[in-house]
Amino acid sequence: MYDKITVPTITTHEPILREAPDLDDAWWDGLSTALDAIAAVPSHRVAVRQEYLDRGMPQYLGIPIETKVPAWTTAHGDLHWANLTGPTLTVLDWEGWGVAPAGYDAALLHAYSLLVPDTATEVRRWLGHILDTSSGRFAELVVITELLQTVARGDNLELEGPLRARLACLTES
């Protein structure tokens, strides 16, 4: 199925946010509602594999870590700023949807917002009910793993510092 969408994406051609978008409370509320609804859809599709986490998390995080996913839910699987429209919300690009660690979509959007601290704060404000849980924190570690792997390949280099800073916050005792 296809629909023609005439509302522009928040960013064009890349997932990383580089300037704060002008989004109202209705947009953020709609996103929160959409993520909750997506998470509740049963699926046998897979967006993130446990086998990847078992190998990738210790390798890219550089620390010994428990890799067993505490909770799985359905996720969009590629939720970033080039897959969201505004000022009216539409979630685009659904080919990667499937089961992922609970909180994965919120964690991915937050990570892609780290270069714009005010927007990263807004993501946490609106999606804190997802991110500020043990499953949400684990999902952040999963996303940091994936993005640090892209850094190792030479992509998303400007995210490395903010990702490592977030990693340090998440793993402090």
Z-matrix of the N, CA and C atoms (Angstrom, degrees):
N
C 1 1.442
C 2 1.516 1 109.64
N 3 1.296 2 114.81 1 142.93
C 4 1.449 3 120.96 2 178.83
C 5 1.515 4 110.30 3 -135.77
N 6 1.300 5 116.58 4 145.05
C 7 1.454 6 123.86 5 171.59
C 8 1.511 7 107.05 6 -128.78
N 9 1.311 8 115.89 7 143.87
C 10 1.461 9 119.51 8 173.35
C 11 1.527 10 107.57 9 -84.12
N 12 1.312 11 115.66 10 121.90
C 13 1.459 12 121.95 11 -179.50
C 14 1.524 13 107.60 12 -104.46
N 15 1.319 14 116.78 13 125.56
C 16 1.467 15 120.28 14 -178.43
C 17 1.525 16 113.07 15 -102.82
N 18 1.321 17 116.66 16 -10.54
C 19 1.467 18 121.03 17 177.59
C 20 1.528 19 107.57 18 -80.27
N 21 1.328 20 118.96 19 136.10
C 22 1.471 21 120.09 20 -178.01
C 23 1.525 22 112.75 21 -72.08
N 24 1.329 23 114.46 22 155.03
C 25 1.460 24 120.03 23 173.08
C 26 1.533 25 108.92 24 -73.11
N 27 1.316 26 115.95 25 158.05
C 28 1.469 27 120.88 26 -178.69
C 29 1.529 28 110.00 27 -64.26
N 30 1.332 29 117.68 28 -44.99
C 31 1.459 30 121.42 29 171.84
C 32 1.525 31 107.10 30 -121.15
N 33 1.304 32 115.22 31 158.84
C 34 1.459 33 118.96 32 177.45
C 35 1.519 34 108.80 33 -113.62
N 36 1.292 35 116.06 34 132.33
C 37 1.466 36 123.62 35 171.40
C 38 1.523 37 116.49 36 71.85
N 39 1.310 38 119.86 37 -2.72
C 40 1.460 39 119.23 38 176.74
C 41 1.521 40 110.41 39 -152.38
N 42 1.330 41 116.19 40 151.06
C 43 1.465 42 119.64 41 -177.54
C 44 1.522 43 114.68 42 -78.93
N 45 1.329 44 117.54 43 -22.29
C 46 1.466 45 121.49 44 -173.99
C 47 1.518 46 110.32 45 -76.82
N 48 1.320 47 115.77 46 132.99
C 49 1.462 48 121.94 47 175.52
C 50 1.525 49 108.59 48 -84.13
N 51 1.338 50 115.92 49 132.29
C 52 1.463 51 120.36 50 -178.68
C 53 1.520 52 113.23 51 -118.75
N 54 1.324 53 117.03 52 -13.59
C 55 1.459 54 121.07 53 174.26
C 56 1.524 55 108.27 54 -147.01
N 57 1.319 56 114.79 55 151.25
C 58 1.464 57 120.10 56 -174.85
C 59 1.524 58 110.87 57 -65.91
N 60 1.328 59 116.99 58 128.13
C 61 1.460 60 119.76 59 175.33
C 62 1.530 61 109.88 60 -79.61
N 63 1.308 62 116.03 61 155.55
C 64 1.463 63 121.83 62 177.84
C 65 1.525 64 107.72 63 -95.82
N 66 1.326 65 115.84 64 90.06
C 67 1.459 66 121.81 65 -176.28
C 68 1.525 67 109.53 66 -119.96
N 69 1.323 68 115.36 67 134.62
C 70 1.454 69 118.81 68 -177.95
C 71 1.526 70 111.46 69 -89.92
N 72 1.319 71 115.40 70 174.80
C 73 1.455 72 120.61 71 -178.18
C 74 1.524 73 112.23 72 -60.57
N 75 1.334 74 117.31 73 -34.04
C 76 1.472 75 120.29 74 179.24
C 77 1.534 76 110.32 75 -63.58
N 78 1.331 77 117.47 76 -37.90
C 79 1.458 78 121.03 77 178.60
C 80 1.533 79 109.76 78 -63.59
N 81 1.324 80 115.96 79 -49.91
C 82 1.458 81 120.50 80 -178.57
C 83 1.531 82 111.51 81 -63.61
N 84 1.326 83 116.38 82 -40.67
C 85 1.461 84 120.08 83 177.74
C 86 1.528 85 110.30 84 -63.81
N 87 1.335 86 116.45 85 -40.67
C 88 1.460 87 120.43 86 177.40
C 89 1.522 88 112.08 87 -62.41
N 90 1.325 89 116.65 88 -40.23
C 91 1.465 90 120.35 89 178.43
C 92 1.532 91 110.16 90 -64.55
N 93 1.308 92 116.59 91 -45.58
C 94 1.466 93 120.35 92 179.35
C 95 1.529 94 110.78 93 -59.81
N 96 1.307 95 116.23 94 -44.61
C 97 1.466 96 121.38 95 178.85
C 98 1.522 97 110.89 96 -63.43
N 99 1.330 98 116.55 97 -42.37
C 100 1.465 99 120.96 98 179.78
C 101 1.525 100 111.16 99 -62.62
N 102 1.327 101 117.85 100 -44.13
C 103 1.464 102 120.35 101 -179.70
C 104 1.521 103 111.69 102 -65.05
N 105 1.314 104 116.60 103 -39.00
C 106 1.466 105 119.57 104 176.36
C 107 1.533 106 110.43 105 -63.43
N 108 1.329 107 117.36 106 -40.36
C 109 1.470 108 121.28 107 -179.63
C 110 1.527 109 111.05 108 -68.25
N 111 1.327 110 117.38 109 -42.60
C 112 1.469 111 121.35 110 178.87
C 113 1.527 112 109.71 111 -60.80
N 114 1.315 113 116.84 112 -44.80
C 115 1.462 114 121.26 113 -177.67
C 116 1.528 115 112.18 114 -60.56
N 117 1.321 116 116.97 115 -26.17
C 118 1.463 117 121.09 116 -176.86
C 119 1.528 118 113.80 117 -86.62
N 120 1.335 119 118.05 118 -5.97
C 121 1.462 120 121.50 119 -177.97
C 122 1.530 121 109.25 120 -81.93
N 123 1.326 122 117.82 121 123.18
C 124 1.469 123 119.23 122 177.49
C 125 1.535 124 110.33 123 -68.67
N 126 1.328 125 116.34 124 144.32
C 127 1.460 126 119.48 125 -179.77
C 128 1.524 127 110.85 126 -154.68
N 129 1.323 128 114.86 127 149.46
C 130 1.458 129 121.67 128 171.07
C 131 1.531 130 110.18 129 -105.01
N 132 1.337 131 116.47 130 -4.41
C 133 1.466 132 120.77 131 175.68
C 134 1.531 133 108.73 132 -70.76
N 135 1.305 134 117.12 133 153.64
C 136 1.466 135 120.96 134 -178.18
C 137 1.531 136 109.32 135 -123.40
N 138 1.318 137 115.74 136 127.63
C 139 1.462 138 121.69 137 175.99
C 140 1.525 139 111.47 138 -100.82
N 141 1.325 140 117.03 139 -34.27
C 142 1.465 141 122.90 140 -179.91
C 143 1.523 142 107.40 141 -134.21
N 144 1.318 143 116.18 142 133.23
C 145 1.471 144 120.99 143 -177.82
C 146 1.525 145 111.68 144 -103.69
N 147 1.320 146 114.79 145 138.47
C 148 1.467 147 120.83 146 177.29
C 149 1.527 148 110.49 147 -57.95
N 150 1.318 149 117.68 148 -39.03
C 151 1.471 150 121.28 149 -178.40
C 152 1.538 151 111.21 150 -59.22
N 153 1.334 152 116.81 151 -38.90
C 154 1.461 153 120.31 152 177.42
C 155 1.529 154 109.53 153 -63.83
N 156 1.325 155 117.38 154 -44.13
C 157 1.459 156 120.80 155 -178.08
C 158 1.519 157 111.52 156 -64.08
N 159 1.335 158 116.73 157 -39.65
C 160 1.466 159 120.49 158 179.01
C 161 1.524 160 111.48 159 -59.15
N 162 1.306 161 117.04 160 -36.78
C 163 1.454 162 122.10 161 -179.78
C 164 1.530 163 111.68 162 -88.43
N 165 1.327 164 116.49 163 -46.55
C 166 1.460 165 121.88 164 -170.22
C 167 1.518 166 115.67 165 -76.09
N 168 1.316 167 117.28 166 -38.52
C 169 1.468 168 118.26 167 -175.38
C 170 1.528 169 112.30 168 -61.53
N 171 1.341 170 120.12 169 -51.04
C 172 1.473 171 117.94 170 178.15
C 173 1.541 172 111.90 171 -62.60
N 174 1.322 173 115.95 172 -37.84
C 175 1.460 174 119.81 173 -176.98
C 176 1.525 175 112.40 174 -65.80
N 177 1.327 176 117.72 175 -50.42
C 178 1.461 177 120.26 176 -172.95
C 179 1.521 178 113.85 177 -89.70
N 180 1.327 179 117.40 178 -25.07
C 181 1.461 180 118.93 179 175.88
C 182 1.524 181 110.58 180 -82.32
N 183 1.326 182 116.66 181 -25.21
C 184 1.457 183 120.94 182 176.22
C 185 1.513 184 114.46 183 74.20
N 186 1.322 185 116.40 184 19.92
C 187 1.463 186 120.69 185 179.39
C 188 1.522 187 108.85 186 -138.09
N 189 1.331 188 116.84 187 153.12
C 190 1.467 189 118.03 188 171.94
C 191 1.526 190 107.71 189 -68.58
N 192 1.322 191 115.80 190 133.12
C 193 1.466 192 118.66 191 -174.35
C 194 1.519 193 110.54 192 -152.57
N 195 1.312 194 115.94 193 146.17
C 196 1.462 195 121.90 194 173.53
C 197 1.531 196 107.47 195 -70.91
N 198 1.321 197 116.54 196 124.35
C 199 1.469 198 120.56 197 -175.03
C 200 1.524 199 113.54 198 -104.58
N 201 1.324 200 117.33 199 -4.32
C 202 1.466 201 120.19 200 -178.79
C 203 1.527 202 109.52 201 -71.05
N 204 1.322 203 115.63 202 123.46
C 205 1.459 204 121.08 203 -178.87
C 206 1.528 205 109.69 204 -66.71
N 207 1.344 206 117.57 205 125.97
C 208 1.463 207 119.52 206 -178.04
C 209 1.526 208 113.64 207 -73.28
N 210 1.336 209 117.38 208 -29.06
C 211 1.467 210 120.66 209 -179.88
C 212 1.530 211 108.69 210 -157.17
N 213 1.311 212 114.76 211 138.76
C 214 1.467 213 121.69 212 178.50
C 215 1.525 214 109.47 213 -110.54
N 216 1.314 215 116.53 214 141.37
C 217 1.466 216 121.82 215 171.87
C 218 1.525 217 107.64 216 -143.57
N 219 1.290 218 115.22 217 171.57
C 220 1.465 219 119.76 218 176.04
C 221 1.521 220 108.88 219 -78.53
N 222 1.335 221 115.34 220 141.59
C 223 1.460 222 122.05 221 -178.51
C 224 1.524 223 110.46 222 -135.49
N 225 1.303 224 115.55 223 155.50
C 226 1.462 225 121.57 224 170.94
C 227 1.526 226 108.66 225 -61.16
N 228 1.328 227 116.01 226 -42.55
C 229 1.455 228 121.75 227 173.78
C 230 1.517 229 115.53 228 92.11
N 231 1.332 230 117.59 229 -11.05
C 232 1.468 231 120.85 230 -179.90
C 233 1.524 232 109.04 231 -150.85
N 234 1.322 233 116.06 232 45.39
C 235 1.460 234 121.00 233 -174.15
C 236 1.528 235 109.78 234 -82.15
N 237 1.313 236 114.99 235 101.84
C 238 1.461 237 121.53 236 176.23
C 239 1.517 238 108.78 237 -142.57
N 240 1.317 239 115.50 238 177.68
C 241 1.465 240 121.90 239 -169.31
C 242 1.524 241 114.09 240 -67.93
N 243 1.312 242 119.16 241 -23.64
C 244 1.471 243 120.67 242 176.90
C 245 1.525 244 111.38 243 -82.20
N 246 1.338 245 117.23 244 -7.85
C 247 1.463 246 122.00 245 177.66
C 248 1.525 247 112.35 246 -107.98
N 249 1.331 248 116.33 247 12.88
C 250 1.457 249 122.04 248 177.47
C 251 1.518 250 109.20 249 -126.45
N 252 1.335 251 116.55 250 139.03
C 253 1.460 252 119.94 251 178.15
C 254 1.519 253 109.87 252 -103.20
N 255 1.323 254 114.66 253 160.60
C 256 1.450 255 121.42 254 175.87
C 257 1.519 256 108.89 255 -160.03
N 258 1.282 257 118.60 256 151.18
C 259 1.462 258 126.97 257 16.03
C 260 1.535 259 114.74 258 -81.71
N 261 1.319 260 117.71 259 -10.80
C 262 1.461 261 120.80 260 174.86
C 263 1.520 262 108.04 261 -98.05
N 264 1.326 263 116.86 262 129.73
C 265 1.465 264 121.15 263 -175.37
C 266 1.519 265 112.35 264 -76.59
N 267 1.315 266 115.23 265 126.46
C 268 1.454 267 123.79 266 164.27
C 269 1.519 268 105.73 267 -137.87
N 270 1.320 269 115.96 268 136.25
C 271 1.463 270 121.59 269 177.22
C 272 1.523 271 106.93 270 -98.93
N 273 1.331 272 116.41 271 120.89
C 274 1.457 273 123.41 272 -175.24
C 275 1.526 274 111.83 273 -106.75
N 276 1.331 275 115.76 274 168.97
C 277 1.462 276 123.66 275 166.78
C 278 1.531 277 112.16 276 66.25
N 279 1.319 278 116.39 277 74.94
C 280 1.450 279 122.12 278 -171.35
C 281 1.523 280 115.37 279 -99.03
N 282 1.340 281 119.20 280 8.45
C 283 1.466 282 117.90 281 -173.62
C 284 1.522 283 114.17 282 -67.75
N 285 1.329 284 119.16 283 -18.10
C 286 1.464 285 121.01 284 -177.31
C 287 1.517 286 114.90 285 -99.86
N 288 1.331 287 118.41 286 10.29
C 289 1.466 288 119.25 287 -174.44
C 290 1.520 289 111.41 288 -68.38
N 291 1.322 290 115.12 289 154.54
C 292 1.456 291 121.01 290 178.37
C 293 1.518 292 110.12 291 160.16
N 294 1.315 293 115.31 292 -168.21
C 295 1.457 294 121.12 293 -177.30
C 296 1.534 295 109.56 294 -74.74
N 297 1.336 296 114.57 295 136.77
C 298 1.467 297 122.79 296 179.88
C 299 1.527 298 107.79 297 -149.78
N 300 1.315 299 117.11 298 168.53
C 301 1.466 300 118.23 299 174.79
C 302 1.533 301 110.51 300 -55.99
N 303 1.320 302 117.12 301 138.40
C 304 1.465 303 121.65 302 179.31
C 305 1.521 304 109.46 303 -54.82
N 306 1.315 305 116.21 304 129.91
C 307 1.460 306 121.52 305 -178.95
C 308 1.515 307 114.38 306 94.39
N 309 1.314 308 117.27 307 -0.11
C 310 1.466 309 121.73 308 -174.20
C 311 1.532 310 112.41 309 -57.37
N 312 1.324 311 117.94 310 -48.07
C 313 1.469 312 119.87 311 -177.52
C 314 1.524 313 111.36 312 -61.89
N 315 1.327 314 117.27 313 -46.32
C 316 1.462 315 120.88 314 179.40
C 317 1.529 316 110.53 315 -61.86
N 318 1.330 317 116.29 316 -41.17
C 319 1.467 318 120.60 317 179.77
C 320 1.526 319 111.19 318 -64.89
N 321 1.318 320 116.76 319 -39.54
C 322 1.465 321 120.24 320 179.47
C 323 1.523 322 110.84 321 -65.65
N 324 1.332 323 116.97 322 -45.77
C 325 1.459 324 119.62 323 179.02
C 326 1.524 325 110.74 324 -62.60
N 327 1.320 326 116.96 325 -40.79
C 328 1.465 327 120.20 326 177.90
C 329 1.531 328 110.83 327 -61.05
N 330 1.320 329 117.38 328 -46.34
C 331 1.466 330 120.59 329 -178.94
C 332 1.529 331 111.38 330 -60.56
N 333 1.322 332 116.88 331 -41.25
C 334 1.459 333 120.38 332 179.53
C 335 1.527 334 112.36 333 -73.75
N 336 1.322 335 117.45 334 -3.24
C 337 1.466 336 122.78 335 178.27
C 338 1.521 337 112.97 336 -101.84
N 339 1.317 338 118.09 337 -5.16
C 340 1.460 339 121.53 338 -169.54
C 341 1.526 340 114.92 339 -62.23
N 342 1.321 341 118.12 340 -21.70
C 343 1.466 342 119.55 341 177.95
C 344 1.530 343 112.08 342 -78.19
N 345 1.332 344 116.76 343 -10.10
C 346 1.465 345 122.41 344 177.98
C 347 1.532 346 106.82 345 -124.15
N 348 1.325 347 116.83 346 85.15
C 349 1.471 348 120.58 347 -171.94
C 350 1.529 349 114.78 348 -53.48
N 351 1.333 350 118.36 349 -37.37
C 352 1.465 351 119.35 350 179.66
C 353 1.524 352 111.12 351 -63.11
N 354 1.323 353 117.05 352 -39.39
C 355 1.465 354 119.92 353 178.78
C 356 1.519 355 110.79 354 -73.30
N 357 1.322 356 117.55 355 -37.84
C 358 1.468 357 119.81 356 175.69
C 359 1.529 358 109.58 357 -58.95
N 360 1.323 359 117.13 358 -38.63
C 361 1.462 360 121.46 359 176.53
C 362 1.522 361 110.70 360 -64.57
N 363 1.327 362 117.27 361 -40.76
C 364 1.471 363 120.63 362 177.30
C 365 1.524 364 111.36 363 -63.36
N 366 1.334 365 116.77 364 -41.29
C 367 1.464 366 119.91 365 177.04
C 368 1.521 367 109.16 366 -58.00
N 369 1.310 368 116.70 367 -46.57
C 370 1.467 369 120.18 368 -179.47
C 371 1.530 370 111.19 369 -66.67
N 372 1.317 371 117.18 370 -35.49
C 373 1.468 372 119.99 371 179.19
C 374 1.527 373 110.74 372 -64.79
N 375 1.338 374 116.54 373 -47.32
C 376 1.460 375 120.67 374 -175.43
C 377 1.527 376 113.00 375 -81.24
N 378 1.317 377 117.10 376 -26.58
C 379 1.461 378 120.19 377 -176.64
C 380 1.531 379 112.25 378 -115.25
N 381 1.307 380 116.13 379 17.65
C 382 1.464 381 120.99 380 179.37
C 383 1.513 382 113.00 381 -60.48
N 384 1.331 383 116.91 382 -30.72
C 385 1.474 384 119.10 383 178.41
C 386 1.525 385 111.02 384 -63.79
N 387 1.325 386 116.65 385 -18.06
C 388 1.466 387 122.38 386 176.24
C 389 1.529 388 110.16 387 -98.44
N 390 1.323 389 116.29 388 -49.60
C 391 1.469 390 121.28 389 -172.87
C 392 1.526 391 113.85 390 -74.48
N 393 1.306 392 117.18 391 -35.24
C 394 1.463 393 120.67 392 -173.73
C 395 1.527 394 111.78 393 -88.76
N 396 1.316 395 114.89 394 46.38
C 397 1.464 396 123.24 395 175.66
C 398 1.521 397 107.04 396 -130.91
N 399 1.303 398 117.69 397 167.05
C 400 1.471 399 118.93 398 177.56
C 401 1.529 400 110.44 399 -63.05
N 402 1.322 401 118.02 400 -38.60
C 403 1.476 402 120.20 401 177.04
C 404 1.518 403 111.09 402 -66.00
N 405 1.328 404 117.09 403 -39.63
C 406 1.463 405 120.71 404 178.71
C 407 1.515 406 112.02 405 -64.48
N 408 1.315 407 116.70 406 -41.19
C 409 1.469 408 120.06 407 177.83
C 410 1.535 409 110.31 408 -65.20
N 411 1.324 410 116.48 409 -39.46
C 412 1.466 411 119.30 410 176.15
C 413 1.529 412 109.84 411 -62.67
N 414 1.323 413 117.36 412 -42.63
C 415 1.470 414 120.74 413 178.56
C 416 1.530 415 110.78 414 -60.13
N 417 1.320 416 117.05 415 -37.49
C 418 1.464 417 119.31 416 176.01
C 419 1.520 418 111.01 417 -61.49
N 420 1.333 419 117.44 418 -40.46
C 421 1.465 420 120.39 419 177.41
C 422 1.523 421 111.06 420 -63.76
N 423 1.322 422 116.87 421 -37.67
C 424 1.466 423 121.10 422 177.06
C 425 1.523 424 110.37 423 -62.06
N 426 1.322 425 116.35 424 -48.59
C 427 1.466 426 120.96 425 -179.40
C 428 1.522 427 110.72 426 -63.95
N 429 1.320 428 117.57 427 -42.06
C 430 1.468 429 120.21 428 177.78
C 431 1.526 430 109.53 429 -60.72
N 432 1.321 431 117.61 430 -41.13
C 433 1.468 432 121.23 431 175.96
C 434 1.519 433 110.51 432 -56.05
N 435 1.325 434 116.35 433 -52.16
C 436 1.467 435 120.54 434 -177.48
C 437 1.523 436 111.99 435 -61.37
N 438 1.324 437 116.77 436 -43.17
C 439 1.461 438 119.44 437 -177.43
C 440 1.524 439 112.00 438 -73.88
N 441 1.339 440 117.50 439 -33.88
C 442 1.473 441 118.16 440 174.26
C 443 1.530 442 111.02 441 -67.07
N 444 1.307 443 117.44 442 -29.69
C 445 1.466 444 119.49 443 173.01
C 446 1.528 445 110.04 444 -63.67
N 447 1.331 446 117.22 445 -40.93
C 448 1.475 447 119.08 446 178.08
C 449 1.525 448 110.66 447 -65.75
N 450 1.333 449 116.83 448 -35.88
C 451 1.469 450 120.63 449 176.23
C 452 1.522 451 109.80 450 -61.67
N 453 1.325 452 117.04 451 -42.09
C 454 1.472 453 121.07 452 179.35
C 455 1.526 454 111.28 453 -61.67
N 456 1.323 455 117.15 454 -26.16
C 457 1.470 456 121.74 455 177.41
C 458 1.520 457 112.21 456 -88.48
N 459 1.353 458 117.28 457 -2.41
C 460 1.456 459 120.92 458 178.44
C 461 1.520 460 114.84 459 97.33
N 462 1.325 461 117.89 460 9.89
C 463 1.461 462 122.08 461 178.20
C 464 1.525 463 109.82 462 -106.54
N 465 1.316 464 116.24 463 159.43
C 466 1.476 465 122.57 464 174.94
C 467 1.530 466 113.10 465 53.23
N 468 1.322 467 115.99 466 33.58
C 469 1.467 468 120.02 467 -174.63
C 470 1.522 469 113.42 468 -57.63
N 471 1.333 470 117.61 469 -35.00
C 472 1.461 471 120.69 470 -178.62
C 473 1.530 472 112.82 471 -69.19
N 474 1.323 473 117.50 472 -14.48
C 475 1.462 474 120.74 473 177.15
C 476 1.531 475 113.14 474 -85.89
N 477 1.320 476 118.14 475 -13.59
C 478 1.459 477 119.58 476 -173.66
C 479 1.522 478 112.68 477 -56.68
N 480 1.317 479 117.93 478 -50.66
C 481 1.470 480 120.83 479 -179.14
C 482 1.524 481 112.34 480 -59.54
N 483 1.338 482 118.22 481 -52.99
C 484 1.465 483 118.69 482 178.23
C 485 1.535 484 113.53 483 -61.40
N 486 1.325 485 117.82 484 -35.59
C 487 1.468 486 120.02 485 177.49
C 488 1.523 487 110.98 486 -65.53
N 489 1.318 488 116.79 487 -42.63
C 490 1.468 489 119.77 488 179.91
C 491 1.536 490 110.80 489 -67.63
N 492 1.328 491 116.58 490 -34.92
C 493 1.466 492 119.69 491 176.44
C 494 1.527 493 110.40 492 -65.35
N 495 1.328 494 116.37 493 -42.15
C 496 1.479 495 119.93 494 178.25
C 497 1.530 496 109.86 495 -65.53
N 498 1.324 497 117.18 496 -40.88
C 499 1.459 498 121.93 497 176.88
C 500 1.521 499 110.17 498 -56.60
N 501 1.326 500 116.91 499 -44.67
C 502 1.456 501 120.71 500 179.87
C 503 1.528 502 110.65 501 -62.35
N 504 1.327 503 116.91 502 -40.88
C 505 1.473 504 119.66 503 177.24
C 506 1.518 505 112.08 504 -62.72
N 507 1.320 506 116.52 505 -40.25
C 508 1.453 507 121.11 506 -176.83
C 509 1.528 508 112.91 507 -73.21
N 510 1.323 509 117.36 508 -26.27
C 511 1.459 510 120.28 509 -173.72
C 512 1.523 511 113.74 510 -106.91
N 513 1.348 512 117.28 511 3.66
C 514 1.459 513 119.66 512 175.02
C 515 1.504 514 110.17 513 -63.25
N 516 1.308 515 116.25 514 144.14
C 517 1.476 516 119.46 515 177.45
C 518 1.492 517 110.67 516 -91.73
